[in-house]
Amino acid sequence: MHEKSGARPPAPNDIRLRKSLDDALTAPHWPEGFVMRLFEHRDAQALHALLEEVFNDGADGAFDDWWPRISGDAEFDPDLCFLVIDGKGLLAGAALCWTSGFVKDLAVHPDSRGHGIGEALMRHVFLTFRDRGAAHVDLKTNMVNNAAAFRLYERLGMIPIAWEG
């Protein structure tokens, strides 16, 4: 899942999902050996590398093109970019969200999958946006190419909505 809401027409099997934040929300459980912290400017290259590794589609382009596009976006807020760091100090996962309550990117490094990092990040996103007064959180994913993520989002109570939101 990776791009801006409404940035381009949906591809086959793309779906927009929404989590209503008036539901009872569960606090995240961070796996042992991993810590969550907010993004800092010095993390930009590691975040770009993680997104390139996970999505492997070249859509973000070179760092020098990607970073100005992300950091200069009106919806970018570094306080809405959550990083999970492993015991070696490496970036294990990240959730990059837009201020509109849209999860632009959720990525977990292949070496760190299976620990519940993606679920914990999403639960943290839900609580953060609820605390900011948002009614819901949306994202876009692909049901076929990203089936594991789609199953996670379903388990978290996200439901399909129209593209227009």
Chimera marker file (.cmm) of the C-alpha trace (Angstrom):
<marker_set name="trace">
<marker id="1" x="0.000" y="0.000" z="0.000" r="1" g="1" b="0" radius="0.5"/>
<marker id="2" x="1.668" y="3.039" z="-1.127" r="1" g="1" b="0" radius="0.5"/>
<marker id="3" x="0.522" y="6.313" z="-2.501" r="1" g="1" b="0" radius="0.5"/>
<marker id="4" x="-1.674" y="9.296" z="-2.006" r="1" g="1" b="0" radius="0.5"/>
<marker id="5" x="-5.412" y="8.983" z="-1.730" r="1" g="1" b="0" radius="0.5"/>
<marker id="6" x="-6.899" y="9.628" z="-5.131" r="1" g="1" b="0" radius="0.5"/>
<marker id="7" x="-3.485" y="10.145" z="-6.758" r="1" g="1" b="0" radius="0.5"/>
<marker id="8" x="-4.330" y="7.914" z="-9.700" r="1" g="1" b="0" radius="0.5"/>
<marker id="9" x="-7.153" y="5.581" z="-10.724" r="1" g="1" b="0" radius="0.5"/>
<marker id="10" x="-7.253" y="2.270" z="-8.916" r="1" g="1" b="0" radius="0.5"/>
<marker id="11" x="-5.433" y="-0.663" z="-10.450" r="1" g="1" b="0" radius="0.5"/>
<marker id="12" x="-7.163" y="-4.046" z="-10.776" r="1" g="1" b="0" radius="0.5"/>
<marker id="13" x="-7.827" y="-5.522" z="-7.313" r="1" g="1" b="0" radius="0.5"/>
<marker id="14" x="-7.039" y="-2.232" z="-5.543" r="1" g="1" b="0" radius="0.5"/>
<marker id="15" x="-9.386" y="-1.424" z="-2.699" r="1" g="1" b="0" radius="0.5"/>
<marker id="16" x="-9.849" y="1.490" z="-0.326" r="1" g="1" b="0" radius="0.5"/>
<marker id="17" x="-10.410" y="0.467" z="3.281" r="1" g="1" b="0" radius="0.5"/>
<marker id="18" x="-11.602" y="2.443" z="6.288" r="1" g="1" b="0" radius="0.5"/>
<marker id="19" x="-11.432" y="1.979" z="10.040" r="1" g="1" b="0" radius="0.5"/>
<marker id="20" x="-14.019" y="3.893" z="12.012" r="1" g="1" b="0" radius="0.5"/>
<marker id="21" x="-12.401" y="5.316" z="15.128" r="1" g="1" b="0" radius="0.5"/>
<marker id="22" x="-15.585" y="5.306" z="17.177" r="1" g="1" b="0" radius="0.5"/>
<marker id="23" x="-15.096" y="1.583" z="17.720" r="1" g="1" b="0" radius="0.5"/>
<marker id="24" x="-13.322" y="0.294" z="20.807" r="1" g="1" b="0" radius="0.5"/>
<marker id="25" x="-9.624" y="0.455" z="19.961" r="1" g="1" b="0" radius="0.5"/>
<marker id="26" x="-6.944" y="-1.853" z="21.297" r="1" g="1" b="0" radius="0.5"/>
<marker id="27" x="-3.553" y="-0.474" z="22.295" r="1" g="1" b="0" radius="0.5"/>
<marker id="28" x="-0.590" y="-1.726" z="20.243" r="1" g="1" b="0" radius="0.5"/>
<marker id="29" x="1.589" y="-4.537" z="21.548" r="1" g="1" b="0" radius="0.5"/>
<marker id="30" x="5.188" y="-3.932" z="20.521" r="1" g="1" b="0" radius="0.5"/>
<marker id="31" x="7.096" y="-7.201" z="20.088" r="1" g="1" b="0" radius="0.5"/>
<marker id="32" x="10.009" y="-7.827" z="22.392" r="1" g="1" b="0" radius="0.5"/>
<marker id="33" x="13.222" y="-6.354" z="21.036" r="1" g="1" b="0" radius="0.5"/>
<marker id="34" x="11.448" y="-3.677" z="18.966" r="1" g="1" b="0" radius="0.5"/>
<marker id="35" x="10.633" y="-0.084" z="19.887" r="1" g="1" b="0" radius="0.5"/>
<marker id="36" x="8.457" y="2.495" z="18.193" r="1" g="1" b="0" radius="0.5"/>
<marker id="37" x="9.536" y="6.099" z="17.854" r="1" g="1" b="0" radius="0.5"/>
<marker id="38" x="8.656" y="9.116" z="15.753" r="1" g="1" b="0" radius="0.5"/>
<marker id="39" x="10.435" y="9.982" z="12.538" r="1" g="1" b="0" radius="0.5"/>
<marker id="40" x="13.355" y="12.409" z="12.631" r="1" g="1" b="0" radius="0.5"/>
<marker id="41" x="14.905" y="14.086" z="9.580" r="1" g="1" b="0" radius="0.5"/>
<marker id="42" x="17.979" y="11.840" z="9.866" r="1" g="1" b="0" radius="0.5"/>
<marker id="43" x="15.677" y="8.826" z="9.228" r="1" g="1" b="0" radius="0.5"/>
<marker id="44" x="14.645" y="9.930" z="5.735" r="1" g="1" b="0" radius="0.5"/>
<marker id="45" x="17.152" y="7.805" z="3.798" r="1" g="1" b="0" radius="0.5"/>
<marker id="46" x="16.472" y="4.700" z="5.910" r="1" g="1" b="0" radius="0.5"/>
<marker id="47" x="12.718" y="5.155" z="5.407" r="1" g="1" b="0" radius="0.5"/>
<marker id="48" x="13.171" y="5.490" z="1.644" r="1" g="1" b="0" radius="0.5"/>
<marker id="49" x="15.366" y="2.366" z="1.593" r="1" g="1" b="0" radius="0.5"/>
<marker id="50" x="12.725" y="0.418" z="3.558" r="1" g="1" b="0" radius="0.5"/>
<marker id="51" x="9.963" y="1.456" z="1.159" r="1" g="1" b="0" radius="0.5"/>
<marker id="52" x="12.128" y="0.515" z="-1.834" r="1" g="1" b="0" radius="0.5"/>
<marker id="53" x="12.906" y="-2.889" z="-0.243" r="1" g="1" b="0" radius="0.5"/>
<marker id="54" x="9.309" y="-3.678" z="0.662" r="1" g="1" b="0" radius="0.5"/>
<marker id="55" x="7.452" y="-2.386" z="-2.381" r="1" g="1" b="0" radius="0.5"/>
<marker id="56" x="10.208" y="-3.090" z="-4.909" r="1" g="1" b="0" radius="0.5"/>
<marker id="57" x="8.269" y="-1.272" z="-7.625" r="1" g="1" b="0" radius="0.5"/>
<marker id="58" x="10.476" y="1.744" z="-8.200" r="1" g="1" b="0" radius="0.5"/>
<marker id="59" x="7.426" y="3.998" z="-7.798" r="1" g="1" b="0" radius="0.5"/>
<marker id="60" x="9.100" y="6.241" z="-5.258" r="1" g="1" b="0" radius="0.5"/>
<marker id="61" x="12.102" y="6.959" z="-7.476" r="1" g="1" b="0" radius="0.5"/>
<marker id="62" x="15.490" y="8.087" z="-6.285" r="1" g="1" b="0" radius="0.5"/>
<marker id="63" x="15.818" y="9.502" z="-2.785" r="1" g="1" b="0" radius="0.5"/>
<marker id="64" x="16.627" y="12.973" z="-4.110" r="1" g="1" b="0" radius="0.5"/>
<marker id="65" x="13.288" y="12.996" z="-5.957" r="1" g="1" b="0" radius="0.5"/>
<marker id="66" x="11.256" y="11.216" z="-3.275" r="1" g="1" b="0" radius="0.5"/>
<marker id="67" x="12.243" y="13.197" z="-0.165" r="1" g="1" b="0" radius="0.5"/>
<marker id="68" x="11.348" y="16.693" z="-1.471" r="1" g="1" b="0" radius="0.5"/>
<marker id="69" x="8.049" y="15.294" z="-2.763" r="1" g="1" b="0" radius="0.5"/>
<marker id="70" x="7.180" y="13.727" z="0.619" r="1" g="1" b="0" radius="0.5"/>
<marker id="71" x="8.517" y="16.412" z="2.951" r="1" g="1" b="0" radius="0.5"/>
<marker id="72" x="7.070" y="19.183" z="0.799" r="1" g="1" b="0" radius="0.5"/>
<marker id="73" x="3.584" y="17.682" z="0.665" r="1" g="1" b="0" radius="0.5"/>
<marker id="74" x="0.955" y="19.742" z="2.506" r="1" g="1" b="0" radius="0.5"/>
<marker id="75" x="-0.228" y="16.560" z="4.247" r="1" g="1" b="0" radius="0.5"/>
<marker id="76" x="3.209" y="15.526" z="5.529" r="1" g="1" b="0" radius="0.5"/>
<marker id="77" x="3.703" y="15.760" z="9.286" r="1" g="1" b="0" radius="0.5"/>
<marker id="78" x="6.772" y="14.037" z="10.780" r="1" g="1" b="0" radius="0.5"/>
<marker id="79" x="4.677" y="13.367" z="13.906" r="1" g="1" b="0" radius="0.5"/>
<marker id="80" x="2.535" y="11.057" z="11.763" r="1" g="1" b="0" radius="0.5"/>
<marker id="81" x="5.445" y="8.919" z="10.628" r="1" g="1" b="0" radius="0.5"/>
<marker id="82" x="5.990" y="6.058" z="13.059" r="1" g="1" b="0" radius="0.5"/>
<marker id="83" x="9.145" y="3.959" z="12.949" r="1" g="1" b="0" radius="0.5"/>
<marker id="84" x="9.841" y="0.581" z="14.526" r="1" g="1" b="0" radius="0.5"/>
<marker id="85" x="13.482" y="-0.028" z="15.356" r="1" g="1" b="0" radius="0.5"/>
<marker id="86" x="14.948" y="-3.472" z="16.011" r="1" g="1" b="0" radius="0.5"/>
<marker id="87" x="17.479" y="-4.455" z="18.670" r="1" g="1" b="0" radius="0.5"/>
<marker id="88" x="20.375" y="-3.621" z="16.311" r="1" g="1" b="0" radius="0.5"/>
<marker id="89" x="19.079" y="-0.088" z="15.745" r="1" g="1" b="0" radius="0.5"/>
<marker id="90" x="17.840" y="-0.870" z="12.228" r="1" g="1" b="0" radius="0.5"/>
<marker id="91" x="14.521" y="0.240" z="10.761" r="1" g="1" b="0" radius="0.5"/>
<marker id="92" x="12.210" y="-2.785" z="10.947" r="1" g="1" b="0" radius="0.5"/>
<marker id="93" x="8.952" y="-1.124" z="9.959" r="1" g="1" b="0" radius="0.5"/>
<marker id="94" x="7.201" y="2.171" z="9.365" r="1" g="1" b="0" radius="0.5"/>
<marker id="95" x="3.792" y="3.764" z="8.961" r="1" g="1" b="0" radius="0.5"/>
<marker id="96" x="3.821" y="7.018" z="6.997" r="1" g="1" b="0" radius="0.5"/>
<marker id="97" x="0.480" y="8.807" z="7.304" r="1" g="1" b="0" radius="0.5"/>
<marker id="98" x="-0.994" y="11.928" z="5.774" r="1" g="1" b="0" radius="0.5"/>
<marker id="99" x="-2.707" y="14.514" z="7.982" r="1" g="1" b="0" radius="0.5"/>
<marker id="100" x="-6.050" y="13.666" z="6.327" r="1" g="1" b="0" radius="0.5"/>
<marker id="101" x="-6.124" y="10.329" z="8.179" r="1" g="1" b="0" radius="0.5"/>
<marker id="102" x="-4.740" y="8.353" z="5.258" r="1" g="1" b="0" radius="0.5"/>
<marker id="103" x="-2.035" y="5.695" z="5.713" r="1" g="1" b="0" radius="0.5"/>
<marker id="104" x="0.208" y="6.394" z="2.743" r="1" g="1" b="0" radius="0.5"/>
<marker id="105" x="2.667" y="3.588" z="3.436" r="1" g="1" b="0" radius="0.5"/>
<marker id="106" x="2.804" y="0.690" z="5.865" r="1" g="1" b="0" radius="0.5"/>
<marker id="107" x="5.990" y="-1.309" z="5.461" r="1" g="1" b="0" radius="0.5"/>
<marker id="108" x="7.677" y="-4.058" z="7.485" r="1" g="1" b="0" radius="0.5"/>
<marker id="109" x="11.127" y="-5.237" z="6.444" r="1" g="1" b="0" radius="0.5"/>
<marker id="110" x="11.050" y="-8.877" z="5.264" r="1" g="1" b="0" radius="0.5"/>
<marker id="111" x="13.533" y="-9.872" z="8.005" r="1" g="1" b="0" radius="0.5"/>
<marker id="112" x="11.166" y="-8.490" z="10.677" r="1" g="1" b="0" radius="0.5"/>
<marker id="113" x="7.862" y="-9.952" z="9.495" r="1" g="1" b="0" radius="0.5"/>
<marker id="114" x="5.843" y="-12.360" z="11.610" r="1" g="1" b="0" radius="0.5"/>
<marker id="115" x="6.293" y="-10.477" z="14.891" r="1" g="1" b="0" radius="0.5"/>
<marker id="116" x="3.138" y="-8.359" z="14.769" r="1" g="1" b="0" radius="0.5"/>
<marker id="117" x="4.879" y="-5.109" z="13.826" r="1" g="1" b="0" radius="0.5"/>
<marker id="118" x="2.364" y="-4.202" z="11.114" r="1" g="1" b="0" radius="0.5"/>
<marker id="119" x="-0.567" y="-4.780" z="13.450" r="1" g="1" b="0" radius="0.5"/>
<marker id="120" x="1.047" y="-2.770" z="16.255" r="1" g="1" b="0" radius="0.5"/>
<marker id="121" x="1.793" y="0.099" z="13.861" r="1" g="1" b="0" radius="0.5"/>
<marker id="122" x="-1.796" y="0.173" z="12.610" r="1" g="1" b="0" radius="0.5"/>
<marker id="123" x="-3.193" y="0.096" z="16.159" r="1" g="1" b="0" radius="0.5"/>
<marker id="124" x="-0.891" y="3.017" z="17.014" r="1" g="1" b="0" radius="0.5"/>
<marker id="125" x="-2.098" y="4.895" z="13.907" r="1" g="1" b="0" radius="0.5"/>
<marker id="126" x="-5.747" y="4.381" z="14.923" r="1" g="1" b="0" radius="0.5"/>
<marker id="127" x="-5.176" y="5.695" z="18.447" r="1" g="1" b="0" radius="0.5"/>
<marker id="128" x="-3.115" y="8.651" z="17.210" r="1" g="1" b="0" radius="0.5"/>
<marker id="129" x="-5.774" y="9.791" z="14.762" r="1" g="1" b="0" radius="0.5"/>
<marker id="130" x="-8.575" y="9.263" z="17.297" r="1" g="1" b="0" radius="0.5"/>
<marker id="131" x="-6.632" y="11.440" z="19.752" r="1" g="1" b="0" radius="0.5"/>
<marker id="132" x="-6.410" y="14.084" z="16.997" r="1" g="1" b="0" radius="0.5"/>
<marker id="133" x="-10.189" y="14.032" z="16.624" r="1" g="1" b="0" radius="0.5"/>
<marker id="134" x="-10.408" y="12.046" z="13.377" r="1" g="1" b="0" radius="0.5"/>
<marker id="135" x="-13.508" y="9.960" z="12.735" r="1" g="1" b="0" radius="0.5"/>
<marker id="136" x="-11.721" y="7.336" z="10.620" r="1" g="1" b="0" radius="0.5"/>
<marker id="137" x="-8.479" y="6.183" z="9.013" r="1" g="1" b="0" radius="0.5"/>
<marker id="138" x="-8.298" y="5.121" z="5.357" r="1" g="1" b="0" radius="0.5"/>
<marker id="139" x="-5.746" y="3.353" z="3.190" r="1" g="1" b="0" radius="0.5"/>
<marker id="140" x="-5.427" y="1.759" z="-0.205" r="1" g="1" b="0" radius="0.5"/>
<marker id="141" x="-4.138" y="-1.732" z="-0.799" r="1" g="1" b="0" radius="0.5"/>
<marker id="142" x="-4.268" y="-4.467" z="-3.392" r="1" g="1" b="0" radius="0.5"/>
<marker id="143" x="-6.211" y="-7.588" z="-2.455" r="1" g="1" b="0" radius="0.5"/>
<marker id="144" x="-4.140" y="-9.855" z="-4.715" r="1" g="1" b="0" radius="0.5"/>
<marker id="145" x="-0.607" y="-8.415" z="-4.768" r="1" g="1" b="0" radius="0.5"/>
<marker id="146" x="-0.753" y="-7.558" z="-1.065" r="1" g="1" b="0" radius="0.5"/>
<marker id="147" x="-3.003" y="-10.333" z="0.249" r="1" g="1" b="0" radius="0.5"/>
<marker id="148" x="-1.267" y="-10.652" z="3.638" r="1" g="1" b="0" radius="0.5"/>
<marker id="149" x="-1.710" y="-6.932" z="4.324" r="1" g="1" b="0" radius="0.5"/>
<marker id="150" x="-5.333" y="-7.108" z="3.173" r="1" g="1" b="0" radius="0.5"/>
<marker id="151" x="-5.994" y="-9.927" z="5.685" r="1" g="1" b="0" radius="0.5"/>
<marker id="152" x="-4.343" y="-7.841" z="8.433" r="1" g="1" b="0" radius="0.5"/>
<marker id="153" x="-6.536" y="-4.842" z="7.634" r="1" g="1" b="0" radius="0.5"/>
<marker id="154" x="-9.650" y="-7.039" z="7.683" r="1" g="1" b="0" radius="0.5"/>
<marker id="155" x="-8.657" y="-8.458" z="11.087" r="1" g="1" b="0" radius="0.5"/>
<marker id="156" x="-8.268" y="-4.882" z="12.344" r="1" g="1" b="0" radius="0.5"/>
<marker id="157" x="-11.868" y="-4.152" z="11.367" r="1" g="1" b="0" radius="0.5"/>
<marker id="158" x="-11.214" y="-2.113" z="8.227" r="1" g="1" b="0" radius="0.5"/>
<marker id="159" x="-14.027" y="-2.234" z="5.679" r="1" g="1" b="0" radius="0.5"/>
<marker id="160" x="-14.180" y="-1.414" z="1.948" r="1" g="1" b="0" radius="0.5"/>
<marker id="161" x="-15.482" y="2.029" z="0.960" r="1" g="1" b="0" radius="0.5"/>
<marker id="162" x="-15.944" y="3.926" z="-2.290" r="1" g="1" b="0" radius="0.5"/>
<marker id="163" x="-12.809" y="5.426" z="-3.867" r="1" g="1" b="0" radius="0.5"/>
<marker id="164" x="-14.080" y="8.932" z="-3.345" r="1" g="1" b="0" radius="0.5"/>
<marker id="165" x="-14.194" y="8.271" z="0.402" r="1" g="1" b="0" radius="0.5"/>
<link id1="1" id2="2" r="1" g="1" b="0" radius="0.2"/>
<link id1="2" id2="3" r="1" g="1" b="0" radius="0.2"/>
<link id1="3" id2="4" r="1" g="1" b="0" radius="0.2"/>
<link id1="4" id2="5" r="1" g="1" b="0" radius="0.2"/>
<link id1="5" id2="6" r="1" g="1" b="0" radius="0.2"/>
<link id1="6" id2="7" r="1" g="1" b="0" radius="0.2"/>
<link id1="7" id2="8" r="1" g="1" b="0" radius="0.2"/>
<link id1="8" id2="9" r="1" g="1" b="0" radius="0.2"/>
<link id1="9" id2="10" r="1" g="1" b="0" radius="0.2"/>
<link id1="10" id2="11" r="1" g="1" b="0" radius="0.2"/>
<link id1="11" id2="12" r="1" g="1" b="0" radius="0.2"/>
<link id1="12" id2="13" r="1" g="1" b="0" radius="0.2"/>
<link id1="13" id2="14" r="1" g="1" b="0" radius="0.2"/>
<link id1="14" id2="15" r="1" g="1" b="0" radius="0.2"/>
<link id1="15" id2="16" r="1" g="1" b="0" radius="0.2"/>
<link id1="16" id2="17" r="1" g="1" b="0" radius="0.2"/>
<link id1="17" id2="18" r="1" g="1" b="0" radius="0.2"/>
<link id1="18" id2="19" r="1" g="1" b="0" radius="0.2"/>
<link id1="19" id2="20" r="1" g="1" b="0" radius="0.2"/>
<link id1="20" id2="21" r="1" g="1" b="0" radius="0.2"/>
<link id1="21" id2="22" r="1" g="1" b="0" radius="0.2"/>
<link id1="22" id2="23" r="1" g="1" b="0" radius="0.2"/>
<link id1="23" id2="24" r="1" g="1" b="0" radius="0.2"/>
<link id1="24" id2="25" r="1" g="1" b="0" radius="0.2"/>
<link id1="25" id2="26" r="1" g="1" b="0" radius="0.2"/>
<link id1="26" id2="27" r="1" g="1" b="0" radius="0.2"/>
<link id1="27" id2="28" r="1" g="1" b="0" radius="0.2"/>
<link id1="28" id2="29" r="1" g="1" b="0" radius="0.2"/>
<link id1="29" id2="30" r="1" g="1" b="0" radius="0.2"/>
<link id1="30" id2="31" r="1" g="1" b="0" radius="0.2"/>
<link id1="31" id2="32" r="1" g="1" b="0" radius="0.2"/>
<link id1="32" id2="33" r="1" g="1" b="0" radius="0.2"/>
<link id1="33" id2="34" r="1" g="1" b="0" radius="0.2"/>
<link id1="34" id2="35" r="1" g="1" b="0" radius="0.2"/>
<link id1="35" id2="36" r="1" g="1" b="0" radius="0.2"/>
<link id1="36" id2="37" r="1" g="1" b="0" radius="0.2"/>
<link id1="37" id2="38" r="1" g="1" b="0" radius="0.2"/>
<link id1="38" id2="39" r="1" g="1" b="0" radius="0.2"/>
<link id1="39" id2="40" r="1" g="1" b="0" radius="0.2"/>
<link id1="40" id2="41" r="1" g="1" b="0" radius="0.2"/>
<link id1="41" id2="42" r="1" g="1" b="0" radius="0.2"/>
<link id1="42" id2="43" r="1" g="1" b="0" radius="0.2"/>
<link id1="43" id2="44" r="1" g="1" b="0" radius="0.2"/>
<link id1="44" id2="45" r="1" g="1" b="0" radius="0.2"/>
<link id1="45" id2="46" r="1" g="1" b="0" radius="0.2"/>
<link id1="46" id2="47" r="1" g="1" b="0" radius="0.2"/>
<link id1="47" id2="48" r="1" g="1" b="0" radius="0.2"/>
<link id1="48" id2="49" r="1" g="1" b="0" radius="0.2"/>
<link id1="49" id2="50" r="1" g="1" b="0" radius="0.2"/>
<link id1="50" id2="51" r="1" g="1" b="0" radius="0.2"/>
<link id1="51" id2="52" r="1" g="1" b="0" radius="0.2"/>
<link id1="52" id2="53" r="1" g="1" b="0" radius="0.2"/>
<link id1="53" id2="54" r="1" g="1" b="0" radius="0.2"/>
<link id1="54" id2="55" r="1" g="1" b="0" radius="0.2"/>
<link id1="55" id2="56" r="1" g="1" b="0" radius="0.2"/>
<link id1="56" id2="57" r="1" g="1" b="0" radius="0.2"/>
<link id1="57" id2="58" r="1" g="1" b="0" radius="0.2"/>
<link id1="58" id2="59" r="1" g="1" b="0" radius="0.2"/>
<link id1="59" id2="60" r="1" g="1" b="0" radius="0.2"/>
<link id1="60" id2="61" r="1" g="1" b="0" radius="0.2"/>
<link id1="61" id2="62" r="1" g="1" b="0" radius="0.2"/>
<link id1="62" id2="63" r="1" g="1" b="0" radius="0.2"/>
<link id1="63" id2="64" r="1" g="1" b="0" radius="0.2"/>
<link id1="64" id2="65" r="1" g="1" b="0" radius="0.2"/>
<link id1="65" id2="66" r="1" g="1" b="0" radius="0.2"/>
<link id1="66" id2="67" r="1" g="1" b="0" radius="0.2"/>
<link id1="67" id2="68" r="1" g="1" b="0" radius="0.2"/>
<link id1="68" id2="69" r="1" g="1" b="0" radius="0.2"/>
<link id1="69" id2="70" r="1" g="1" b="0" radius="0.2"/>
<link id1="70" id2="71" r="1" g="1" b="0" radius="0.2"/>
<link id1="71" id2="72" r="1" g="1" b="0" radius="0.2"/>
<link id1="72" id2="73" r="1" g="1" b="0" radius="0.2"/>
<link id1="73" id2="74" r="1" g="1" b="0" radius="0.2"/>
<link id1="74" id2="75" r="1" g="1" b="0" radius="0.2"/>
<link id1="75" id2="76" r="1" g="1" b="0" radius="0.2"/>
<link id1="76" id2="77" r="1" g="1" b="0" radius="0.2"/>
<link id1="77" id2="78" r="1" g="1" b="0" radius="0.2"/>
<link id1="78" id2="79" r="1" g="1" b="0" radius="0.2"/>
<link id1="79" id2="80" r="1" g="1" b="0" radius="0.2"/>
<link id1="80" id2="81" r="1" g="1" b="0" radius="0.2"/>
<link id1="81" id2="82" r="1" g="1" b="0" radius="0.2"/>
<link id1="82" id2="83" r="1" g="1" b="0" radius="0.2"/>
<link id1="83" id2="84" r="1" g="1" b="0" radius="0.2"/>
<link id1="84" id2="85" r="1" g="1" b="0" radius="0.2"/>
<link id1="85" id2="86" r="1" g="1" b="0" radius="0.2"/>
<link id1="86" id2="87" r="1" g="1" b="0" radius="0.2"/>
<link id1="87" id2="88" r="1" g="1" b="0" radius="0.2"/>
<link id1="88" id2="89" r="1" g="1" b="0" radius="0.2"/>
<link id1="89" id2="90" r="1" g="1" b="0" radius="0.2"/>
<link id1="90" id2="91" r="1" g="1" b="0" radius="0.2"/>
<link id1="91" id2="92" r="1" g="1" b="0" radius="0.2"/>
<link id1="92" id2="93" r="1" g="1" b="0" radius="0.2"/>
<link id1="93" id2="94" r="1" g="1" b="0" radius="0.2"/>
<link id1="94" id2="95" r="1" g="1" b="0" radius="0.2"/>
<link id1="95" id2="96" r="1" g="1" b="0" radius="0.2"/>
<link id1="96" id2="97" r="1" g="1" b="0" radius="0.2"/>
<link id1="97" id2="98" r="1" g="1" b="0" radius="0.2"/>
<link id1="98" id2="99" r="1" g="1" b="0" radius="0.2"/>
<link id1="99" id2="100" r="1" g="1" b="0" radius="0.2"/>
<link id1="100" id2="101" r="1" g="1" b="0" radius="0.2"/>
<link id1="101" id2="102" r="1" g="1" b="0" radius="0.2"/>
<link id1="102" id2="103" r="1" g="1" b="0" radius="0.2"/>
<link id1="103" id2="104" r="1" g="1" b="0" radius="0.2"/>
<link id1="104" id2="105" r="1" g="1" b="0" radius="0.2"/>
<link id1="105" id2="106" r="1" g="1" b="0" radius="0.2"/>
<link id1="106" id2="107" r="1" g="1" b="0" radius="0.2"/>
<link id1="107" id2="108" r="1" g="1" b="0" radius="0.2"/>
<link id1="108" id2="109" r="1" g="1" b="0" radius="0.2"/>
<link id1="109" id2="110" r="1" g="1" b="0" radius="0.2"/>
<link id1="110" id2="111" r="1" g="1" b="0" radius="0.2"/>
<link id1="111" id2="112" r="1" g="1" b="0" radius="0.2"/>
<link id1="112" id2="113" r="1" g="1" b="0" radius="0.2"/>
<link id1="113" id2="114" r="1" g="1" b="0" radius="0.2"/>
<link id1="114" id2="115" r="1" g="1" b="0" radius="0.2"/>
<link id1="115" id2="116" r="1" g="1" b="0" radius="0.2"/>
<link id1="116" id2="117" r="1" g="1" b="0" radius="0.2"/>
<link id1="117" id2="118" r="1" g="1" b="0" radius="0.2"/>
<link id1="118" id2="119" r="1" g="1" b="0" radius="0.2"/>
<link id1="119" id2="120" r="1" g="1" b="0" radius="0.2"/>
<link id1="120" id2="121" r="1" g="1" b="0" radius="0.2"/>
<link id1="121" id2="122" r="1" g="1" b="0" radius="0.2"/>
<link id1="122" id2="123" r="1" g="1" b="0" radius="0.2"/>
<link id1="123" id2="124" r="1" g="1" b="0" radius="0.2"/>
<link id1="124" id2="125" r="1" g="1" b="0" radius="0.2"/>
<link id1="125" id2="126" r="1" g="1" b="0" radius="0.2"/>
<link id1="126" id2="127" r="1" g="1" b="0" radius="0.2"/>
<link id1="127" id2="128" r="1" g="1" b="0" radius="0.2"/>
<link id1="128" id2="129" r="1" g="1" b="0" radius="0.2"/>
<link id1="129" id2="130" r="1" g="1" b="0" radius="0.2"/>
<link id1="130" id2="131" r="1" g="1" b="0" radius="0.2"/>
<link id1="131" id2="132" r="1" g="1" b="0" radius="0.2"/>
<link id1="132" id2="133" r="1" g="1" b="0" radius="0.2"/>
<link id1="133" id2="134" r="1" g="1" b="0" radius="0.2"/>
<link id1="134" id2="135" r="1" g="1" b="0" radius="0.2"/>
<link id1="135" id2="136" r="1" g="1" b="0" radius="0.2"/>
<link id1="136" id2="137" r="1" g="1" b="0" radius="0.2"/>
<link id1="137" id2="138" r="1" g="1" b="0" radius="0.2"/>
<link id1="138" id2="139" r="1" g="1" b="0" radius="0.2"/>
<link id1="139" id2="140" r="1" g="1" b="0" radius="0.2"/>
<link id1="140" id2="141" r="1" g="1" b="0" radius="0.2"/>
<link id1="141" id2="142" r="1" g="1" b="0" radius="0.2"/>
<link id1="142" id2="143" r="1" g="1" b="0" radius="0.2"/>
<link id1="143" id2="144" r="1" g="1" b="0" radius="0.2"/>
<link id1="144" id2="145" r="1" g="1" b="0" radius="0.2"/>
<link id1="145" id2="146" r="1" g="1" b="0" radius="0.2"/>
<link id1="146" id2="147" r="1" g="1" b="0" radius="0.2"/>
<link id1="147" id2="148" r="1" g="1" b="0" radius="0.2"/>
<link id1="148" id2="149" r="1" g="1" b="0" radius="0.2"/>
<link id1="149" id2="150" r="1" g="1" b="0" radius="0.2"/>
<link id1="150" id2="151" r="1" g="1" b="0" radius="0.2"/>
<link id1="151" id2="152" r="1" g="1" b="0" radius="0.2"/>
<link id1="152" id2="153" r="1" g="1" b="0" radius="0.2"/>
<link id1="153" id2="154" r="1" g="1" b="0" radius="0.2"/>
<link id1="154" id2="155" r="1" g="1" b="0" radius="0.2"/>
<link id1="155" id2="156" r="1" g="1" b="0" radius="0.2"/>
<link id1="156" id2="157" r="1" g="1" b="0" radius="0.2"/>
<link id1="157" id2="158" r="1" g="1" b="0" radius="0.2"/>
<link id1="158" id2="159" r="1" g="1" b="0" radius="0.2"/>
<link id1="159" id2="160" r="1" g="1" b="0" radius="0.2"/>
<link id1="160" id2="161" r="1" g="1" b="0" radius="0.2"/>
<link id1="161" id2="162" r="1" g="1" b="0" radius="0.2"/>
<link id1="162" id2="163" r="1" g="1" b="0" radius="0.2"/>
<link id1="163" id2="164" r="1" g="1" b="0" radius="0.2"/>
<link id1="164" id2="165" r="1" g="1" b="0" radius="0.2"/>
</marker_set>
